[in-house]
């Protein structure tokens, strides 16, 4: 961190804020992928159970 970067009221520099936003976006994408995977696995398992029950 160089001395010419201005900190905001909480002490965050623009570089640190950019890194924080990037990490938050990556975590959001990872969470969305995980939720989608759980949903798809649930649908597949429910479909398999319905098919196996003969209805």
N, C-alpha and C positions, 0 to 999 in steps of 0.2 A: 504494500500500500504506500503510495507516495503522499507527500505532504500537501500537494495541490488539490487533492480530492476533498470536496466539502462534505461534511457529515450532516445528516438531518438531526432532528431533535432526539431521536433514539440512538444515535451514534452509528447509523448505517451509512456506508458510502454507496455511491451509485454502483460500483463494481460488486459489492457484497449483496446489494438488493437484486442485481441481475442474476447472480449465482443462486440466490434464495428462490427467485421466481422460477429459474430453470429446474432446480431440484423439486419444487412444488409441482411443476407441470409433469415432470417424469413420474413422480409418485401418483399423481392423479391419473395418468395414463395407465400405470401399472395396476392401480386399484380398479379402473374401469375394465381392463382385460380380465382381471381375476373375477369380478362380479359376472361378466359375460360368460366366462368358463363355467362358473358354478351354475348359472342359469341353464346353459346348454346341457351340462351333465344331468341336471335334474330333469329336463324335458326328455332326454334320451332314456333315462332310467324309468320315468313314468310311462313312456311309450312302450318300453319293453315289458313292463308289468301289465299294462293293459292288453298287449298282444298275447302274453302268456296266459292270461286269465280266460281267454276265449270269448271276450265280449265283442 
